[in-house]
Amino acid sequence: MKRRESEYRAMVPFRPFLKPITYWWLYRTTAAGKFVAIGFVVSAGMGAHSVQIPIYRLFSLLLGILSVAWAVGFLMRARLSVSGGLPARAAVGQAVRGDFTLTNVSRSSVRDLSAGFFRLSPSLRESRSDDLVPQLGPGQSARLAVELTPWKRGSYVLPPLCAFTTFPFHLFRTTARTNAQEASLLVLPWFHPVSDIHVPLGRRYQPGGVSLTSNIGESPEYIGNREYRPGDPIRRMDHRSWGRLGKPVVREYQEEYYCRIALILDTFVPPASRNAAGSRALRGRWSALALSPPGAGPPEGYPELEAAISLSASVADILSRGEYLIDIFAAGPELYTFRAGRHIAHFDNILEILSCLDACKDNPFTTLAPALSDELESISTAICVFLDWDTTRQEFARRIAESGCSLKVLVVCQGGSAAAEAKGWGIPDGSWSVFSPEEIRSGGIETL
């Protein structure tokens, strides 16, 4: 991949000059302007090899139109005040709309006013609308709507909103001076809610009881009163019962047993898959230099990883509806550990963690196993979402099973060999499943 990157840079010696030209051609020039510009270049080329007067007149006419359009747009550049914005979060594949109010603070009127985002990430596509303000006088305001459709999860920094005018000939987009600022957009992973999940449940004593699952002090379960014994804490004395019975009485509590589930997400992508994805990204850069429109389609990444993240979101969604304590372990470039459930966090917080995960370059199970070893004594069930089934993952699952935890394995891969290997290893039926990325993406999974 590094060799291809160096070849790509060596083959583009004029890259600093192509960048502004590409920006002007993609964003600042309208469809009509591109047609006129192409006609201007063709007439200039034909005029250089011919002395025919009609070609010279066409060249002069197109040159005059382009010059007037650029000069008028530059001289009548307006100043606008922008307010409003997009929501802070969105979901993959779902359009998000933002309403903006544009106020003309200049001394002259602005004609043919529109708004949009320039230089967006290829993973964000702007749904171009026909919103156009024919004329906006000094001090007047107008509302314009902008829609974005994200095609990939992650955290994005949006460029400032560009307010532009195509006056006078609709050939160029002349940007106005605004107070717009950069904004952030968090794109959550897409997932399909499942109706049921088979979890091999078990209950273990949790040191600290319910206080681990609540952010409001200690709240063990009250089971009754009994006589005072030497060594009982004074704060548990029941003074009303002491007054009625005439002898010391204390309240008795019992720590609660409940199910604590570990959701373990595998993010290790082999080098071969990363090289294939890098080749697709490289082809995408060449298409941008070839002046192709940005955001032509959903960007390609790691299908197995994206499907595994969607499946993990589905598992966390149905588990968050029950009385479970969920621990999420995700090995990305860094080890993410997050606890949710039982009123200490919401499902939205889980989606935020999943939206920012990236592929892991090195095998993470050497790092993940020691981090889990201290937690296995109190974990009741472990749900592993693997991207494949090999020796390291098998050994990792065996270590979890030997610690006394109930185990459920979900494998996301293209082939069916993982199912046979998992069955041969001795995992009972119902505790393992194999899904393809296409099956998860289609939303056809109802039970796990």
C-alpha positions as CSV (number, residue, x, y, z in Angstrom):
1,M,0.0,0.0,0.0
2,K,2.9,2.4,0.8
3,R,4.4,1.6,-2.6
4,R,1.2,2.5,-4.4
5,E,0.9,5.7,-2.5
6,S,4.4,6.7,-3.5
7,E,3.7,5.8,-7.1
8,Y,0.5,7.9,-6.9
9,R,2.4,10.9,-5.6
10,A,5.2,10.6,-8.2
11,M,2.7,10.4,-11.0
12,V,1.0,13.7,-10.0
13,P,3.8,16.3,-10.1
14,F,1.3,19.2,-10.6
15,R,-0.9,18.2,-7.7
16,P,-0.8,21.6,-6.0
17,F,-2.1,23.2,-9.2
18,L,-4.7,20.6,-9.8
19,K,-6.3,21.1,-6.4
20,P,-7.6,24.7,-6.9
21,I,-8.6,23.9,-10.5
22,T,-10.6,20.9,-9.3
23,Y,-12.2,23.0,-6.6
24,W,-13.3,25.6,-9.1
25,W,-14.5,23.1,-11.6
26,L,-16.5,20.9,-9.1
27,Y,-17.9,23.6,-6.8
28,R,-17.6,27.1,-8.2
29,T,-18.7,26.4,-11.7
30,T,-22.3,25.5,-12.5
31,A,-23.5,23.0,-15.2
32,A,-24.1,25.9,-17.6
33,G,-20.7,27.4,-16.8
34,K,-19.0,24.1,-17.6
35,F,-20.7,23.9,-20.9
36,V,-19.7,27.5,-21.8
37,A,-16.1,26.8,-20.5
38,I,-15.8,23.7,-22.7
39,G,-17.1,25.6,-25.7
40,F,-14.5,28.4,-25.0
41,V,-11.7,25.8,-24.9
42,V,-12.8,24.1,-28.1
43,S,-13.2,27.4,-30.0
44,A,-9.8,28.5,-28.8
45,G,-8.2,25.3,-30.0
46,M,-10.0,25.4,-33.4
47,G,-9.2,29.1,-33.8
48,A,-5.5,28.4,-33.3
49,H,-5.5,26.2,-36.4
50,S,-7.9,28.2,-38.6
51,V,-8.4,31.8,-39.6
52,Q,-12.1,31.5,-40.2
53,I,-14.0,34.5,-38.9
54,P,-17.0,32.6,-37.3
55,I,-14.7,30.6,-35.0
56,Y,-13.0,33.9,-33.9
57,R,-16.4,35.5,-33.2
58,L,-17.5,32.5,-31.1
59,F,-14.3,32.5,-29.1
60,S,-14.7,36.3,-28.4
61,L,-18.3,35.9,-27.5
62,L,-17.7,33.1,-25.0
63,L,-14.7,35.0,-23.5
64,G,-16.8,38.1,-23.0
65,I,-19.6,36.1,-21.3
66,L,-17.2,34.4,-18.9
67,S,-15.4,37.6,-18.1
68,V,-18.5,39.6,-17.4
69,A,-20.0,36.8,-15.3
70,W,-16.8,36.6,-13.1
71,A,-16.4,40.4,-12.8
72,V,-20.0,41.1,-11.9
73,G,-20.0,38.3,-9.3
74,F,-16.8,39.6,-7.8
75,L,-17.8,43.2,-7.6
76,M,-21.3,42.4,-6.1
77,R,-20.0,40.0,-3.5
78,A,-22.3,40.4,-0.5
79,R,-21.9,40.0,3.3
80,L,-24.4,37.7,5.1
81,S,-25.1,36.6,8.6
82,V,-25.8,32.9,9.0
83,S,-27.7,31.3,11.9
84,G,-28.9,27.7,12.4
85,G,-27.3,24.4,11.8
86,L,-27.5,20.7,11.4
87,P,-28.3,18.2,14.2
88,A,-25.3,17.0,16.1
89,R,-26.0,13.3,15.3
90,A,-27.2,11.3,12.3
91,A,-27.5,7.7,11.3
92,V,-25.9,5.9,8.3
93,G,-28.1,6.1,5.2
94,Q,-30.6,8.5,6.7
95,A,-30.9,12.1,5.5
96,V,-30.4,14.8,8.1
97,R,-31.8,18.3,7.5
98,G,-30.6,21.6,8.7
99,D,-32.5,24.9,8.5
100,F,-30.4,28.0,8.1
101,T,-31.4,31.7,8.3
102,L,-29.4,34.1,6.0
103,T,-29.5,37.8,6.7
104,N,-28.2,40.3,4.3
105,V,-25.9,42.8,6.2
106,S,-24.5,44.5,3.1
107,R,-25.7,47.7,1.5
108,S,-26.8,46.2,-1.8
109,S,-29.3,43.5,-2.7
110,V,-28.3,39.9,-3.4
111,R,-29.9,38.0,-6.3
112,D,-30.1,34.3,-7.0
113,L,-29.0,33.3,-3.5
114,S,-28.5,29.7,-2.5
115,A,-26.5,27.8,0.2
116,G,-24.6,24.5,0.5
117,F,-21.5,22.7,1.7
118,F,-18.3,22.7,-0.3
119,R,-15.5,20.2,0.1
120,L,-17.5,17.7,2.1
121,S,-16.0,14.3,3.0
122,P,-16.7,11.6,0.3
123,S,-18.7,9.8,3.0
124,L,-21.2,12.6,3.1
125,R,-23.5,13.4,0.2
126,E,-25.4,16.6,0.0
127,S,-29.0,16.3,-1.3
128,R,-29.1,19.3,-3.6
129,S,-32.3,21.2,-3.3
130,D,-33.9,23.8,-5.5
131,D,-34.1,26.4,-2.7
132,L,-33.2,29.7,-4.3
133,V,-33.9,33.2,-3.1
134,P,-34.5,35.4,-6.2
135,Q,-33.6,38.6,-4.3
136,L,-32.6,39.5,-0.8
137,G,-32.6,43.2,0.1
138,P,-30.4,44.9,2.8
139,G,-31.5,43.8,6.2
140,Q,-33.8,41.1,4.9
141,S,-33.6,37.4,6.0
142,A,-34.5,34.2,4.2
143,R,-34.5,30.5,5.3
144,L,-32.9,27.8,3.3
145,A,-32.8,24.1,4.0
146,V,-29.8,21.8,3.4
147,E,-29.9,18.0,3.6
148,L,-26.9,15.6,4.1
149,T,-26.9,11.9,3.7
150,P,-24.0,10.1,5.5
151,W,-22.8,6.8,4.0
152,K,-20.3,5.9,6.6
153,R,-20.3,6.0,10.4
154,G,-17.8,8.2,12.2
155,S,-17.1,11.7,13.5
156,Y,-16.9,14.4,10.9
157,V,-15.9,18.1,10.9
158,L,-18.3,19.9,8.6
159,P,-16.9,22.9,6.6
160,P,-18.6,26.3,7.1
161,L,-21.8,26.7,5.2
162,C,-21.2,28.5,1.9
163,A,-23.8,31.0,0.8
164,F,-23.4,31.8,-2.9
165,T,-25.0,33.6,-5.8
166,T,-25.1,32.7,-9.4
167,F,-25.9,36.2,-10.7
168,P,-25.8,37.3,-13.5
169,F,-25.6,34.4,-16.0
170,H,-25.7,31.4,-13.6
171,L,-22.3,30.4,-14.8
172,F,-20.3,30.7,-11.5
173,R,-21.1,30.4,-7.8
174,T,-19.7,33.5,-6.1
175,T,-19.4,32.9,-2.4
176,A,-20.5,35.5,0.0
177,R,-18.6,36.6,3.1
178,T,-20.3,35.0,6.1
179,N,-19.8,34.3,9.8
180,A,-20.4,30.6,9.4
181,Q,-18.2,28.3,11.5
182,E,-17.2,24.7,11.3
183,A,-19.5,22.1,13.0
184,S,-19.2,18.5,14.0
185,L,-21.5,15.6,13.0
186,L,-21.5,12.2,14.6
187,V,-22.8,9.5,12.3
188,L,-24.1,6.5,14.3
189,P,-23.9,3.0,12.8
190,W,-26.9,1.6,11.1
191,F,-28.5,-1.5,12.8
192,H,-31.6,-3.6,12.5
193,P,-33.5,-4.2,15.8
194,V,-33.9,-7.9,16.6
195,S,-37.0,-9.2,18.3
196,D,-35.3,-11.9,20.4
197,I,-31.9,-13.2,21.5
198,H,-30.9,-16.4,23.0
199,V,-28.4,-15.7,25.8
200,P,-27.1,-18.5,28.0
201,L,-27.8,-16.6,31.3
202,G,-26.1,-17.0,34.6
203,R,-26.0,-15.0,37.8
204,R,-22.9,-14.2,39.8
205,Y,-22.5,-12.3,43.0
206,Q,-21.3,-8.8,42.4
207,P,-19.1,-7.2,45.0
208,G,-20.8,-3.9,45.9
209,G,-24.2,-5.1,44.8
210,V,-26.6,-2.8,43.1
211,S,-24.4,0.2,43.9
212,L,-22.3,-0.8,40.9
213,T,-25.3,-0.3,38.6
214,S,-26.6,3.0,40.0
215,N,-25.1,6.4,40.2
216,I,-27.1,7.3,43.4
217,G,-25.1,5.9,46.3
218,E,-25.4,2.4,47.7
219,S,-28.7,0.6,47.5
220,P,-28.6,-3.1,48.5
221,E,-31.9,-5.0,48.8
222,Y,-33.7,-4.7,52.2
223,I,-34.8,-8.1,53.5
224,G,-35.9,-7.3,57.1
225,N,-34.8,-6.6,60.7
226,R,-32.9,-8.7,63.3
227,E,-31.4,-8.3,66.7
228,Y,-28.2,-6.4,67.1
229,R,-24.9,-8.3,67.0
230,P,-21.5,-7.0,68.1
231,G,-19.8,-5.6,65.1
232,D,-22.9,-4.5,63.2
233,P,-22.5,-1.0,61.7
234,I,-24.2,1.7,63.7
235,R,-25.7,3.3,60.6
236,R,-28.0,0.3,60.1
237,M,-29.6,0.7,63.5
238,D,-33.5,0.8,63.3
239,H,-34.3,3.3,66.1
240,R,-38.1,3.0,65.7
241,S,-38.0,-0.8,66.1
242,W,-35.5,-0.4,69.0
243,G,-38.0,1.9,70.8
244,R,-40.9,-0.5,70.3
245,L,-39.1,-3.7,71.3
246,G,-36.8,-2.2,73.9
247,K,-33.7,-3.8,72.5
248,P,-31.2,-2.9,69.7
249,V,-32.4,-3.8,66.2
250,V,-30.6,-3.4,63.0
251,R,-31.8,-3.5,59.4
252,E,-30.5,-6.4,57.3
253,Y,-29.6,-6.1,53.6
254,Q,-28.6,-8.6,51.0
255,E,-26.4,-7.9,48.0
256,E,-28.1,-8.6,44.8
257,Y,-27.2,-11.3,42.2
258,Y,-27.7,-10.3,38.6
259,C,-26.6,-11.1,35.1
260,R,-23.5,-9.2,33.9
261,I,-22.9,-9.6,30.1
262,A,-19.7,-8.8,28.3
263,L,-20.1,-7.8,24.6
264,I,-16.7,-8.4,23.0
265,L,-16.2,-6.9,19.5
266,D,-13.4,-8.1,17.2
267,T,-12.0,-5.3,15.0
268,F,-8.9,-7.1,13.7
269,V,-8.7,-6.8,9.9
270,P,-5.9,-8.8,8.2
271,P,-3.4,-7.0,6.0
272,A,-4.8,-8.5,2.8
273,S,-8.2,-6.9,3.5
274,R,-6.6,-3.5,4.3
275,N,-4.6,-3.6,1.0
276,A,-7.8,-4.2,-1.0
277,A,-9.5,-1.4,0.8
278,G,-6.5,0.9,0.2
279,S,-6.7,0.1,-3.5
280,R,-10.3,1.1,-3.6
281,A,-9.5,4.4,-1.8
282,L,-6.6,5.0,-4.3
283,R,-9.0,4.6,-7.2
284,G,-11.4,7.0,-5.5
285,R,-8.6,9.7,-5.4
286,W,-7.9,9.3,-9.1
287,S,-11.6,9.7,-9.9
288,A,-11.5,12.9,-7.9
289,L,-8.6,14.2,-10.0
290,A,-10.5,13.1,-13.1
291,L,-13.1,15.8,-12.1
292,S,-15.8,13.3,-11.1
293,P,-18.5,14.6,-8.8
294,P,-17.8,14.0,-5.1
295,G,-20.0,11.5,-3.2
296,A,-20.9,9.6,-6.3
297,G,-21.8,6.6,-4.2
298,P,-21.4,4.9,-0.8
299,P,-17.6,4.6,0.0
300,E,-16.3,1.1,0.3
301,G,-14.5,0.1,3.5
302,Y,-14.3,-3.2,5.4
303,P,-17.7,-5.0,4.9
304,E,-17.1,-7.6,7.6
305,L,-16.1,-4.9,10.2
306,E,-19.1,-2.7,9.4
307,A,-21.4,-5.6,9.5
308,A,-20.0,-6.7,12.9
309,I,-20.5,-3.2,14.3
310,S,-24.1,-3.2,13.1
311,L,-24.6,-6.7,14.6
312,S,-23.1,-5.5,17.9
313,A,-25.4,-2.5,18.0
314,S,-28.4,-4.9,17.5
315,V,-27.2,-7.1,20.4
316,A,-26.7,-4.0,22.6
317,D,-30.1,-2.7,21.7
318,I,-32.0,-5.7,22.8
319,L,-29.9,-6.3,25.9
320,S,-30.4,-2.6,27.0
321,R,-34.1,-3.3,27.2
322,G,-33.6,-5.9,29.9
323,E,-32.2,-5.8,33.4
324,Y,-28.6,-6.5,32.4
325,L,-25.4,-4.9,33.1
326,I,-23.5,-4.7,29.8
327,D,-19.7,-4.4,29.5
328,I,-18.4,-3.6,26.0
329,F,-14.9,-4.5,25.1
330,A,-13.8,-3.3,21.7
331,A,-10.2,-3.6,20.6
332,G,-9.4,-0.9,18.1
333,P,-6.3,1.2,17.8
334,E,-6.9,1.5,21.6
335,L,-8.8,-0.8,23.9
336,Y,-12.3,0.6,24.6
337,T,-14.1,-0.5,27.8
338,F,-17.6,0.8,28.4
339,R,-20.3,-0.2,30.9
340,A,-24.0,0.3,30.3
341,G,-27.3,-0.9,31.6
342,R,-29.1,-0.6,34.9
343,H,-29.4,3.1,34.7
344,I,-25.7,4.0,34.5
345,A,-25.7,4.7,30.7
346,H,-28.0,4.7,27.8
347,F,-28.1,2.9,24.5
348,D,-27.2,6.1,22.7
349,N,-23.9,6.1,24.5
350,I,-23.1,2.7,23.2
351,L,-23.8,3.8,19.6
352,E,-21.4,6.7,20.1
353,I,-18.7,4.3,21.1
354,L,-19.4,2.0,18.1
355,S,-19.5,4.9,15.7
356,C,-15.9,5.9,16.3
357,L,-14.3,2.4,16.2
358,D,-11.6,1.8,13.6
359,A,-10.0,-1.3,12.2
360,C,-7.2,-2.8,14.3
361,K,-3.9,-3.3,12.6
362,D,-2.5,-5.9,15.0
363,N,-4.1,-9.0,16.5
364,P,-5.9,-7.5,19.6
365,F,-6.5,-10.7,21.5
366,T,-3.2,-10.5,23.2
367,T,-4.2,-7.2,24.6
368,L,-7.9,-8.0,25.2
369,A,-7.3,-11.2,27.1
370,P,-5.4,-9.7,30.1
371,A,-7.9,-6.9,30.3
372,L,-10.7,-9.4,30.6
373,S,-9.0,-11.7,33.1
374,D,-9.8,-9.4,36.0
375,E,-13.4,-9.1,35.0
376,L,-14.2,-12.7,34.2
377,E,-14.9,-13.6,37.8
378,S,-17.9,-11.4,37.9
379,I,-19.1,-11.7,34.3
380,S,-22.0,-14.1,33.8
381,T,-22.2,-14.3,30.0
382,A,-19.8,-13.3,27.2
383,I,-21.1,-12.6,23.7
384,C,-18.2,-12.5,21.2
385,V,-18.7,-11.0,17.8
386,F,-15.8,-12.3,15.7
387,L,-14.7,-11.4,12.1
388,D,-13.4,-14.9,11.6
389,W,-12.7,-18.2,13.4
390,D,-9.1,-19.2,13.7
391,T,-6.7,-20.5,16.3
392,T,-6.3,-17.2,18.3
393,R,-10.0,-16.6,18.5
394,Q,-10.6,-20.2,19.4
395,E,-8.1,-20.0,22.3
396,F,-9.6,-16.7,23.4
397,A,-13.1,-18.2,23.5
398,R,-11.8,-21.3,25.3
399,R,-10.2,-19.1,28.0
400,I,-13.6,-17.4,28.6
401,A,-15.4,-20.7,28.8
402,E,-12.9,-22.2,31.3
403,S,-13.4,-19.2,33.6
404,G,-17.0,-20.3,34.2
405,C,-18.8,-17.8,32.0
406,S,-21.6,-18.7,29.6
407,L,-20.5,-18.2,26.0
408,K,-22.2,-17.1,22.8
409,V,-20.2,-16.7,19.6
410,L,-21.4,-14.7,16.6
411,V,-19.1,-14.9,13.5
412,V,-19.4,-12.4,10.7
413,C,-17.6,-13.7,7.6
414,Q,-18.2,-14.7,3.9
415,G,-17.4,-18.4,4.0
416,G,-19.2,-21.2,5.8
417,S,-16.1,-22.9,7.1
418,A,-16.2,-21.0,10.4
419,A,-19.5,-22.7,11.3
420,A,-18.1,-26.2,10.8
421,E,-15.0,-25.3,12.8
422,A,-17.0,-23.9,15.7
423,K,-19.3,-26.9,15.8
424,G,-16.3,-29.2,15.7
425,W,-14.8,-27.3,18.7
426,G,-17.7,-28.3,20.8
427,I,-19.8,-25.1,21.1
428,P,-23.4,-26.2,21.7
429,D,-26.1,-25.5,19.2
430,G,-27.8,-22.1,19.8
431,S,-24.6,-20.6,21.3
432,W,-23.0,-19.9,18.0
433,S,-24.1,-18.4,14.7
434,V,-22.5,-17.4,11.4
435,F,-23.8,-14.4,9.4
436,S,-22.6,-12.9,6.1
437,P,-22.2,-9.1,5.7
438,E,-25.0,-9.1,3.1
439,E,-27.4,-10.9,5.5
440,I,-26.8,-8.3,8.2
441,R,-26.9,-5.3,5.8
442,S,-30.3,-6.5,4.4
443,G,-31.9,-6.5,7.8
444,G,-33.2,-10.0,7.6
445,I,-32.1,-11.1,11.0
446,E,-34.9,-11.2,13.5
447,T,-33.5,-13.5,16.2
448,L,-30.0,-14.2,17.4
